[in-house]
Amino acid sequence: MKSIRNAVIDYGMEKYGVAPDHPFEKYPSYFVLRHKDDEKWFALVMDVPKNRIGLEGEENVDILDVKCAPQEIGTLRKSAGFFPAYHMNKEHWLTVILDGTVPLGEIKRLIDQSFMLSD
């Protein structure tokens, strides 16, 4: 079974023609998806300890940061699988856990929204 992390990579390639970029030498497993023209980020995937996003435990979990409409962030953060943005502006970005809690269709919708908002 393909990981959600890999599904995000595939979606970026198929929909936007962008390959993951690894800008953090210290964190080689982290990657960003960028606009081709201005290189603005529209998605950031990281693996972080669960307790860094407010969950119990220290084992790593994959997360996705996406730019999101501020009026939608508050609503989504009340749902399972959504958290205040990790290491990003919490007013404009949202963290989504990539453990199956949030359906892939919703993750793709958020990536699309982030792509449009980051343009």
C-alpha positions as CSV (number, residue, x, y, z in Angstrom):
1,M,0.0,0.0,0.0
2,K,1.3,3.4,-1.0
3,S,1.9,5.9,1.9
4,I,0.0,9.1,2.0
5,R,3.4,10.9,1.8
6,N,4.0,9.2,-1.5
7,A,0.5,10.0,-2.7
8,V,1.2,13.7,-2.0
9,I,4.4,13.4,-4.1
10,D,2.5,11.7,-6.9
11,Y,-0.3,14.3,-6.8
12,G,2.1,17.2,-7.1
13,M,3.7,15.5,-10.1
14,E,0.5,14.6,-11.8
15,K,-1.5,17.7,-11.2
16,Y,1.1,20.4,-11.1
17,G,4.2,18.9,-12.7
18,V,6.4,19.6,-9.7
19,A,8.8,17.2,-8.1
20,P,9.5,17.4,-4.3
21,D,12.3,19.8,-3.4
22,H,14.4,19.0,-0.3
23,P,15.6,22.4,0.9
24,F,16.7,21.4,4.4
25,E,20.0,19.6,4.5
26,K,19.5,18.9,8.2
27,Y,16.1,17.2,7.5
28,P,16.5,15.2,4.3
29,S,13.1,13.5,4.7
30,Y,11.3,16.9,4.6
31,F,10.1,18.2,1.2
32,V,8.3,21.1,-0.3
33,L,6.2,21.4,-3.4
34,R,6.7,24.8,-5.1
35,H,5.2,26.8,-7.9
36,K,7.3,26.4,-11.0
37,D,7.3,30.1,-11.9
38,D,8.0,31.9,-8.6
39,E,9.1,28.9,-6.4
40,K,6.6,29.8,-3.7
41,W,5.8,26.9,-1.5
42,F,2.3,25.4,-1.5
43,A,2.9,22.2,0.5
44,L,5.5,21.1,3.1
45,V,5.7,17.5,4.2
46,M,7.7,16.7,7.4
47,D,8.0,13.8,9.9
48,V,7.9,15.1,13.4
49,P,7.4,13.6,16.9
50,K,3.7,13.4,17.7
51,N,4.0,15.6,20.8
52,R,5.2,18.5,18.6
53,I,1.7,18.8,17.2
54,G,-0.1,18.1,20.4
55,L,-0.6,14.4,20.3
56,E,0.6,11.8,22.8
57,G,3.8,10.0,22.1
58,E,7.3,10.7,20.8
59,E,7.2,8.5,17.7
60,N,7.4,10.4,14.3
61,V,4.4,11.0,12.2
62,D,4.1,12.5,8.7
63,I,2.4,15.8,8.5
64,L,1.5,18.2,5.7
65,D,1.5,22.0,6.0
66,V,-0.8,23.8,3.5
67,K,-1.9,27.4,3.0
68,C,-5.5,27.6,3.8
69,A,-8.3,30.3,3.8
70,P,-8.3,31.8,7.3
71,Q,-12.0,31.4,7.6
72,E,-11.7,27.7,7.0
73,I,-8.8,27.1,9.4
74,G,-10.8,27.4,12.6
75,T,-13.5,25.0,11.4
76,L,-11.0,22.4,10.2
77,R,-8.9,22.6,13.4
78,K,-12.0,21.3,15.2
79,S,-11.9,18.1,13.2
80,A,-9.7,15.1,13.8
81,G,-6.4,15.2,11.9
82,F,-6.0,18.9,11.7
83,F,-3.7,21.1,13.9
84,P,-2.3,24.6,14.1
85,A,0.4,25.0,11.5
86,Y,3.7,23.5,12.6
87,H,6.5,26.1,12.0
88,M,4.3,28.2,9.7
89,N,2.0,31.2,10.1
90,K,-0.9,29.8,12.0
91,E,-3.3,32.4,10.5
92,H,-2.7,31.3,6.9
93,W,-1.3,27.7,7.2
94,L,-2.7,24.5,8.6
95,T,-1.1,21.1,9.5
96,V,-2.8,17.9,8.4
97,I,-1.6,14.5,9.8
98,L,-0.9,12.0,7.1
99,D,-1.9,8.8,9.0
100,G,-5.2,8.1,7.3
101,T,-7.3,10.2,9.7
102,V,-8.0,12.7,6.9
103,P,-9.1,11.1,3.6
104,L,-6.8,11.5,0.6
105,G,-9.5,13.4,-1.3
106,E,-9.6,16.1,1.3
107,I,-5.8,16.3,1.4
108,K,-5.8,16.8,-2.4
109,R,-8.5,19.5,-2.1
110,L,-6.4,21.3,0.5
111,I,-3.3,21.0,-1.7
112,D,-5.3,22.5,-4.6
113,Q,-6.5,25.4,-2.4
114,S,-3.0,26.0,-1.1
115,F,-1.7,26.1,-4.7
116,M,-4.2,28.8,-5.6
117,L,-3.6,30.8,-2.4
118,S,0.1,30.7,-2.8
119,D,0.2,31.9,-6.3
